């Protein structure tokens, strides 16, 4: 069907013509998009693909314009924004400006309406504005975003007079001077970065808006247009604003990011800027990445993105500094010493030929660390440093003098800030090549939310918090332990190397320990010091796995752990490294119970080492010590000896072997006034940890009681971290639960927990069922094949272990299965590592006489099948 005549009145025939054109245009654009996708998959040049998309859209936009707007109407059409810039991705918006005086706008209002409607009908996502020249100035002056859109306008159907009029309307002498525009866009960039956590190293980064993303490249382009008058990279090199190497790097990373964004639009089938888990694997496959022994395809793709984003940020910081100097004028240098000076607060080398030897690079970081008034590194010095990196030797090839300089940095002021700066500027990767290999390296899971290098820096930052001596309520003992360290720099080295072996296809702890040994030997550490660093790297997971997966109230477990640790120095270092490591893995991973577990394990191990490994503490001795300590606590609050012993007689003996004195004194107090057949629930907050609670339940035992408690806690909004299930005298249960809020925004009060649990347990337990919740989106991409295993060495009980994908309500569902199998739960340890749940339960079956028995083979098989059936819905 042919289009209606130009400017034709909107009768039925015309409407039919426009509809036919829109359908034809939609089909043409879709065919063109498909052809471009084929070219993209074949590795076609991204800039040519973007230009081809622009040309295809231009054709349809101009056709619609000429169909709807009569020639000589006095209307001018411009492409603005990304469309004006000539950068149009598969599902990007089409931003248009129609410029005309108000009376002309009014005269052609219907024509413009038909024009925009036709474009939408053709499948083009159009954003538009209709303004006069004066209105363009007013809108630009009021909103820097409008201003930004207009400075990269491209005439589609406009004469030179209209083009010049628009340029004049937004000229620096009229709106947004170069200084004002620069400051506004720089603030905009900082605020945007802050919204994304000031890091590009997110699990699901935003390719466009995130730090180091394409918006950063565009911001530099806009600043250059306003300040220099051009954004062409060659022109910026000629103007002295960019080095040739910087221009080449910036353009290369823009191309890499553009290719990622183009592919993301294709994979998502819509405008999508966030590299979500839903698309990462498919995009990596589409871009040609393949899995290797040491690295998944998706991890390789993401490492490429993180490195591109890091380089864009690095060059962007330099260029913005140069723009600032272009506006402010050359600063007056303030000499520091023979090598360095301050220029407007930025640290700069005084010698244009700096660095003339590698030692001067370490001198730079030493000077930086010694002064608290440095805003950052001057752009010229940063560029000189980048150019000198290929000549900087690694630690193997370095001279002994350089080794000494590096150790001085570790022992000097602000060593963690120094290491962070060295990492960000590429020096640490040159000095330690293994660190360069893990820079930007992500792990495709939910446990590690940072790249390996950023995680390492986060661990070091946590160590610096311990070193500061400042109170941090997250860590109970760290501030006390740090001063005991003989040489703190050894712990920093262990933190630096603990994950450096990742991505090589072997045990990263072993590989990292080997690297640490070589490094420590090369830089001249003593054999004793080198051995400590190597051991810490090799065993950096020992304390966390012991605390989270074993019963650290068992004296045998403590003795075994203490034997492996060997001495107090190793224990002090390992405790601090473990706290820093867990807290640096994910902001959500560290909580009150991990703090308490590690503190308890540290304290118990320290006592075992003090007692001597040749004198292990027996369970009976521990029970006596704990009982006496709890007795003293109750007596201190005025409770008489007779009442204390009466309360203790109602508690299981196992509680004294496995509990803490303060916990037992609290539980004993809760039993006051409680008859044997009564239910008593008590909850108390864990000091200094918002939302963390300890819940105690004393009740007559009934089938399904444990499952009912778990389901009720789940309904209240509490996630169980650990459960201790003990049988009390006269058919009672004596259960303890360590819980944290499932949603930190909603923290139930202790009174609410007590009332709701008591009310639930007073009713029919069969009616208490776990709530049904949808699986979170991100968990769908991290399916773990469920594993169920059994161990019969738990002293008359069977230990059932479950590894599977975590999800809301998992524990409640599992305990319901245990109930339906007729099993009794005697202990439970709940551990979650990102998307991975690792839960342990000590269970027994009940024989005909009501006695507990370990599970025989048929019972184990039946339980395994029931658990796997319960988890099938997680697939």
N, C-alpha and C positions, 0 to 999 in steps of 0.2 A: 504494500500500500504506500503510495507516495505521500509526502508530508503536505500539510496545508500550505497555501500561499503565504508569503511573508506578510505579517501584519494583518492577516485575514481576521475578520470578526469571528468570535467563538460560536459558530453555529454547529449543528449536529455533525455535518460533514467534516468541519475543521477538527472537532473533538475526536472523531474517528481517526482522522489523519494523524493527529498528535499521538493517540494511543498506539497506532500502528508503528509510528516512528519510535516511540519509547520501547516497544517490544523488540523492534529490530536493533535499536541501540543496545539494549540490555544483552541481546544474543551476541552482538558483535563484541561488546566489552568482555563477556564471559569467554568467548573463543580466544580473544587476545590474551586474557589472563591465563588461560590454559596453556597457550603457546609460550608465554613468558615463563610459566612454571616448568615446562619442559626444558627451556634454555637454562633456567636456574639449576635444575637437577643435573644438567650436563656441565655445570661449573661456569656458566656464562658470567661475563663481567657485570658486577652489580650496578655500576653506574650506568651502563648501557641499558640494563633492564629497567632501572628507574626512569631513565630518559624515554624509553619506549612506552612505558606506562603513561608518562606525562603526555606524550604525543597522541596516544589513543584517547585519553580523556579530553585533551584539547579539542580534538576533532568533534567529539560529541557535544561538548559544551558550546562550541562556536556554531555548530549546526542548530542546536536548540535556540541559541541567542538570535540567530538570523531568522529562524522560523517565527519567533515571538515578538521581536523588537524591530520596528520599521527602521530602515536606513535613514540617517539624518535626524534621529529622534533626540539627539543631544545627551545620550547616555553613554558612559564609558565603562568598560568591563575590565577588571583586573583580577588576576590570580594573586592571592596573598597567602601568608603562612608557609607551611611546607610545600604546598602546591605552587606558590609563587617562587619559592626557592628552587623548584625543579626536583623535589625529592618526594616522590609519591609511592608509598608501599602498597601492597595489594589491597589492604582494607583501610587505608588512611582516609581521613576526611578531605573533602574538596572545599577549600575556603575561597569564597568569591567576594569581591567588592564591586558594587555598582555605584559609580560616582556621577552625580547630577545635582543641579540646583533644585531647591524644594518644589518649585512650580513644575519642573520637568518630571520629577518623581511622581507628583500627583497625577499629571497627565497620562502617565504610562504605568500606573499602578496595576491595572489588570494584566498588561503585557508582562510585567515582571513576575506577577503571581503565576501566570502560565509558564513562564520560563523556569522558575524554580520547581514548580510541580512536575514539569516534564523531566527535569533532571532526576528528581526522586523516583519518578516512574521508570526511568531508565536504569535505576539501581545505583545511582551515584549518591553517596552520603554527603550532601551539600550543607555547608554552613555559610551563611551570607549576611552581608550588611549593605544597606542602601544609604549613602550619605552624600552630603554636599562637601565642597572643599572645606568650608568653615567647620562643618560637623566632623570631618576627619581630624582637623586640628584639635577640636574640643575633646573628642573621644580619646585621641592619642595623649593629650595633656593630662587627662583624668586617669588613664590606665596604661601602665607601662607594657602590659600584655598586648593591648591594641597597637601601641606604638611599635612594638616588636614585629607584629604581623605586617604593619604597613611599610616598614623600611625594606622589606624584601618583596615588594609588590612586582608583578610582572604583567605588562599590558597584554590583554587578549584581543580586545577590540577598543583601542583608545589611540588617539592621535598624539603627536608630540606635545601639543599644548596641554592636554589633559595629564600626560605623564609628568611634565615639568611642574604643573600646578600641584599635583599630589606630592612630588618631592619637596616643593616649597612649603607645603602645608605641614610637613613633619621635619623640616630642616632644623638643625641645632639652634639656630638663632631664634626660632619660634617656639619650639617645645623641646624639652629634655636635652639640655646641654650634654656634652660628652661626659663631663664629670657626674652629673645627675644620673645619666643613663647607666654609666659604669657602676656606680654605687648601688643603684636599684637592682641591676641584674646580678651583681655579686651577692647582695643580700638575698635575692630570690634563690640563687644557687645554694647558698648556705642553708636556708630554710628547707629547701627541697631535700638536700642531703640529710638534714636532721630528721625529716619525716621517714627516711629510709635507714635510720640508725647510724648515719655517718659511715656506712661501709657498703661496698659492693658485694662483700662476701656473705651474702644471704643464700639460703637454700633455694629460694625462688626469687631471684633478682629481677628487677624491672630494667629491661634493656634500654628503655627510653628515658625514664625519669630518675633512675637510681644513680648514685655516685659513680662517675666514670662512664656513664651511659651516653647515648647519642644526644640527649639534651645538653650535656656538658659541652660536647663538640659544637652544637648549635649556638650555645651561649657565647663561646669564644668567637664564633662567626659574627654574631650580632654586635659584640663589643668592638671587634675590629672594624666593622662597617661604620660604627658611630665615631670611633676615636681616630682611626687611621684613614677611613674613607674607602677601604677595600678589605675584603676578606679572602682574597686569592692568596694561597699559601706562598706562591713565588714572589708576589708583591710584598708579603710580610717578611720574607727572607731578605729581599732587597732593601726593605726599610729598617733592617736590623732588629726586628721584633722576634724573629724566629731564626734559629740555626737551620742549615740545610738538613742536618740529621734529625732535628726535632720536627721539621715539616714533614719529612719522609715518614717518621714514626707516627705522627698524628694522623696522616692520611691513611697509612696502612691499618691502624686500629679503627679508624672510622669505617673503612671498607669491611673489616672483620665484623664489627658490630652491626653494620647495615646488612650484611649477609645473614647474620643470625636473626635479625628482626624480620627480614623478608621471608626467611624460612619459617619463622614462628607464625607469621600471618597465614602462610599456606597450610601449615600443620593444624592450626587452630580453626581455620576456615572462617575467621572473623578478625576484627581488630583486637589484638591481644598484645600487650607490651610486657606482661609479666611472664617470665620463663618458669611456668608452673610445672610441678611433677607430672601433671597430665600430659605434657607435651615434650618433656626433656628427652625421653628415650626415642620417641618417634623422630624428633628433630635431629638427634645425633645420628640416627640411621639414615635420615634423608641427606644429611651433610657428608655421609660417607665414612663416618667413624666406625671402627670395629673393636670388639673386645679383645684384650690381650691378657696374658697370664697375670700381669700386675695391675691392670687398670681397665675398668669398664669403658665402653665407648662413651657413655654419657658423662663419665668423670673426665675423660679427655676433652670433650667439648666444653664442659664447664670450666676446666682449667684454662682453656684458651680464652674464654670470656673474662674470667677474673684477672688474667694477666693483661688483657686489652684494657679493661676498666682501670686497672692500677696505673698503667702507662698514661692513659688519657688524663687521669687526675694529676699525675706528676707533672706532665707537660703543661696542663691547664693552670696549675699553680704558678709555674714560672711565667707563663704568658700574661696572666692577670697582673702579676707583679710589674711586668714591663709596661703594661697599659697604665698602671697606676703612676709609674715614673714618667710616662709620656704626658700625663695630665698634670702631675705635680711638679715636674721638672727634676733635674738631677739632684740627688740629696747631697748634703755636706757630710763627708765621711768623718767618723769618730774612731780614731785608731785605738786598738786594743793592745796589740803587741806587734812584733816585727812581721807577723804573717797575716793577721786578720784585723778587720775593722767592722764597725756597724754602719749600715746605710739605711736610714729611716727605720732602724730597729732590726734590720735583717743582717745576719752574719755573712760577711763577704771576705774573700781573699784579696789582699792588697796587691799582689803580684798578678799581672795579666796572664803570666805563664804558669800559674798555679794549677795543679801540683807538679812540682819538679821531681819529687820522689815519693814513693808510697807512704813513708812515715808521715808526710804532711797531711795525708787523708785522715790518719788517726789523730793527728794534732787538731784537725778541724773538730772532730767529735769531742775531744777533751776540752777544747775551748768552749764549745757549745754547752757541755754539761756543767762547766764551772760558772756560767753566767745565767742568771734568772731573768734577764731583761731582753732576751733574744726573741723576736717575733717568729723567726724561721730562718731558712737558708736563702740567701740572696739568689735571684734567678740566674745571674751570670755565673756564680760559683756553683750552683746546682747543675748548670749545663756543663761547666768544666769538669765537674765530678763525674757526670754521666759519660762524657767523652773519654775520661781517664780510666773508667772501669775495666776495659779490656786489658789495660796494662797493670792492673793491680794483681799481685800474686796471690794464690791461695795459700793456706796455712802450711802446706807441704813444701812449697817452693820459697816461702818467706824466710827472711833472715831471723836469727835469734833476737835481734833488736826489735823487729816487728812483733814477734811473739811477746816480748816484754811489754810493748806498747799496748797490745790487746789486753793483757792481764791487768795493766794499769787502768784501762777503761772499766773493766769489771770490778775493780776495787775502788774506783773513784766515786765521785758524786753521781747520783741518778743513773746507775748502770742499766736499769731496765729501759729508761727513756733512751739511753744511748743505743742499746741493742735494737729498740723499735725504730729509731731513726735510721740506723744502718740498714735494717731490713727494708724499710720503705724506699730508701734511695738506692737499693741494689747492691750495697757494699757487703752486707752480710752474706748474700748469695755468692759473691765473688770470693770472699774469704773462706767460706765453708760451702763448697759446691753441692754437697748433699742437701743443704738448706734451699738452694735454688731449685732443686728438683721437686721439692714439696711446696714451693711457693705457688699459690693459686690452686693447689690440689684439693679437691673436695672428695668426700666419701658419700656415696649415694645411699644415705640412710637418714633417719630422723634423730639419731643419737648425737652425731657430730654436726652441729649447726654452723660451724665455721670451716674454712679451708684449713689445712694442716698448719700453714705458716701463721695464719691469724689465731688459731687455737694456741699455738706455741707462745705467741706474744701475749695472749690473754692469760696464760698460765704464769708467765713472767710478771705480768702486771699484778696478779694476785700475790705473788711472792713479794713484790714491792710494797703491797699493803701490809703484809706481815712485818716487813722490815721497818715500816714507818712507826710502828708502835701505837698507831691510832686505833681506837676501839671500833671494831666491826662486829656487830651482833651476829653475823652469819657464822663466825668462826669462834668456837668456845675457847680453845687452847692455843691457837696459832701465835697470838701475841706473846704468850708466856714462853713458848718453845723457841721462837726465833733467837732470842739473845743467847741461847745455849750453843748456837752454831760456832764452831771453831773458825771456819772460813766460809762465809756466806756465798762467796763467788762459786764455790763448788756446787752448791744447790742450784745456782743460776745456770751453770753449765749442764747440769742434769736436766733442768727444765728445757733448755735449748735443744738437747739431743733426744729427749724421751720419745718423740714421735717421728724423728727424722728418717727412720727406716721404712716409713709407710710407702706403699705403692711399688714395692720391688718384688712382690710375689712370695715373700717369706715371712717369718715371724719378725714383726717390726721391732720388738723389744730386743731380740738377739742382734739384729742388724744394726740397730741404733747403738747398742752397747759396744759392738765392734768399732763403729765409727768414733764413739766417745773415747775408747781406749787409744785409738790412733791419734786423735786430736790432742788429748791430754798429754800423751807422750811427746808429740811434736812440739808443743808450746812449752815444754819443760816443767810440767808439774811433777811433784815427787811421786814415787810408786804408790805410797799410801793414799795420797789425794786422788791420783788417777784411778786407783782401785775403787774408791768410794763412789766416784762419778759413774764409773762403768757399772757397778753393782746397782746403783739407783736406777739407771736407765733400764737395765735388764729386769729389774724387779719392780718397776714402777706401778704395775697393776696388782701386785701381791696384796697390799693392804686393803684396797677397795674390794677385791674379790673375796678375801677372807671375811671382811666386815659384812658384806651384803649377802653372801651365799652360805656362810657357816654360822653355827651357834657360838657366838663369842662369850656366852656365859658358861660354856663348858671348859673347865680347867685344862682338859687335854688339848682342845683347839688352841687355847692361849699358849700352852707350853710348846706345841708344834710350831706356831707362828713365831714365838720368841726364839726358838732354836734356829729357825731360818734367818731371822733378822740378826741375831748374834750379839749385838751390843747396843748401848743407848745412843751412840752417835748415829748409827744407821737408822735407828728408830726415829730419832728427832727429824732427820732429813727426810725419811720416807713419809712420815706423817704430814709434814708441810707440803711436800711434793704432791701427795695424794689429794689433800684438800684443794690445792691450787689447780690440780688437773681436773678433778670432777667439776669444780665451780667454773672452770674455763672451757668446759665442753659445751655447755648450754646454759643460758640464764635460768632455765626452768629445772635443771637437773639437781642443783644443790638445794637441799632443804634441811629442816630441823633434824630429821631422823638420820640423814647421812652424817650431819655434824655430830649428833650424839653417838652414833655407831662408831665413828672413827675415834672420837674422844674416849669412849669407853674402851675400845680396843687398845688405844695408845696407853691409857692409864693402867689397864690390866697387864699389858706387856711390860711396861716399865717396872711394875711391882714384881713381875716374874723374873726380870733380869736382875733387879736388886736382890731378890731372894737367892738367886743363883739357879742356873738351869739344872744343876745337880740335885736341887730340892724342889721338884714340881709340887704344886699345891693340889691336894686331892679334893674331890667334890665334897667330902664330909667336912674338911677343914674350911672350905669356902662357905658352906652352909652355916657353920658355927660363927665365923667372922661376920657374915652378913646379919645373922640373927642378933648378935650382940650390938652391932651398929644400929640396927633398926630399933632395938630395945632402948638404946641410949637416946635416940631421937624422940621417941614417944615420951620417955621419962622427962626429957627437957621441957616438954609442954605440959607437965603436971600429971601425966597418967601414972597410976600406981603400978607396982610390979605385978600384983595379982591380976589386975585387969589386962595388963599387957600379955601375960601368959595365957589368959583366957581367950583373948583375941587371936593370939598366935596358934592356939590349939585348933581353931576353926580354919586354919590356912594349910594348904598342902605343903608337905616337906620339900617338894621339888621347887616351890617358890623361893625358899631360902638358898637353894643351890643356884638358882638362875636369875633371881631378881636383884635390883639395887636396893641398898638400905632405905633411901628416901622413898622409893616406890613402895616398898613393903610397909613402911610406917604409914604412908598415905592410905594404902589399901586396908590395913588393919583398922585405922580410924574410920573408914567407911563402913565397917562391919558393926559398929556400935548400934545397938537397938534393933538389929536385924535378926529375926527368928530364922530357924533352919530352913523353913519352907518359903521364905520371902525372897523376892528379887530386889537387888540393889544395884543401881547403875550410878557411877560417878565419872565425871570428866574434868580434866584440868588442863589448862594451857601449858605449853612448854615455854619456859621463861625465854624472853627475847626473840621468839620466833612467831610472827603473826600467823594465826590460824592453825598452827600445829597443836595437836591435842593428844593426850593420853586418855583412853577410855577403859574403865574397869567394870566388868560385869560379874556379879555373884548371883547365882540362881540355882534352883533345883534343876538337875540334869533332865533333859527330855530329848527324844529323837528329833533331829532337825534344828536344834537350838543354835548351833554354830552357823548354819546356813541362814537362819532367820536374822541373826545379829548382823551378818555380813550384808544381806539384802537391805536391812533397815538403814545401816550406815551409808550404803550406796544411795538410798532414797534421800537421806538427809543432805547428801552432797559431799561426802567424805571419802577420800581414797585411802585405803588401808596400805600402810607401808610394812607393817609387821604384825603378826598375831601370835600370842602365846596362849595356848589352851591347856589348862591344867585341871585335873580332877581333884576336887576338894573332899573333905570328910563328909560322911553321911549323904552321899549321892548328890553333892553339889558340884558346880563348875566354878572355876576361878580364872576367868579369861581377861587378857589384857590386849588392847589394840592401840597401835600407834598410827595416827591418821593425820592427813593434811587436807585442806579444802580442794575439791576437784576444780573449782573455779575460785581463784583468789579474790575475785570481786564480791563473793558471797561467803562470808565466814560465819557459820552458825555458832551461837553462844553455847557455853558449857551446859547451861540450864536447859536449853532447847534439846540438846543431845540426850541429856538424862531423861527428860520427860517423854520424848518420842520413843526412845528405846524401851523404857519401862512400860509404856502403854502398848507397844507392839508385842512385847514378850508376855504381857498379861492375857493376850488373846489367842486365837487359833493360829498356830505356827504355819499350818498348811496354806493359809491365806496370804502369807507374806511371800511375795514373788519379786524377783528382780525387775526393775523398770526396763522397758525396751527403748533403746536409743539407736538412732542411725549411726552408722560408722562414719567418723570424720573423713572428709574427702581425701586428705593426704595419706591416710593409712591404706587406702585402696591400692597404692602403688608400691607398697612394701610388704607384700605377702610373704610370710614365713611359714614354711611347711611345719605343721605341729609335730612335736616330738614328745613322747611319753615314755618315761623309764622308771624302773623300780630298783630299790636297794634294800636288802633285808638285814643290814648290819646295825640297825638302830635299836638294839636291845629289846627284842620282843615286838617291835613295830616295823611297819614297812614305810620306807620313804619314797613317796611318789613325786617325781619331778616333771614339770611341764614347761616346755618352751614353745611359744607361739606368738602370733601377732597380738599386740596389746590393743585393747579397745575399751570404751566405757562399759562398765558392768561385767567385765570378764570374770573377776573374782567371784561375784555373786552367782554367775552361771555355773562356774566350776564347783563351788560349794554345794549348789543344788544337785549337781550330778553325784557328788560324794554322798549326799543325803539319800538320794534315790537308790544308791548302791548299798545302803544300810551300813555305812562306814562311820567310825568315830574319828574325829580330827583331834590330834593331841598337840600339834604345833604347825605353824605356817610361817614361811618366810617369803615375802613378796618383793621382787626386784624388777624394775622396769628400766630399760636402756633404749630410749627413743621409742621406736615402734616395737621393740622386742621385749616380751614379758618372760621372765624366768622365775617360776614359782615352785616352792617346795612344800610338801605336806607330809607330816608324819601321821599315818592312819593305821587303824586296826579294824578287823572284822570282829563280830561278836558271836561266840559259839553258843551252843544250846543252853549252856549253864550261865550265860551272861558274861563270860570272861572275854577279855581282849586277846585277840590272836593276830599275828602277822598275816598278810594276805597270801594265800596259796596261789598256785599257777592259774587255776580257773578264775579266781577273784581278780587277779591282776589283769588277765586278758579281758574280762568283762568290763573292768574299769577303763582300760585303755580304749576299748571300742566305744564306750559311752562318752568319754571325753572327746575323742576324735569326731564323733557324731555331733556333739554340742558345738564344736568349732568349725564344722563344715560351712556354716552360714557366714563365716568370716572371709571366705574365698572371694 
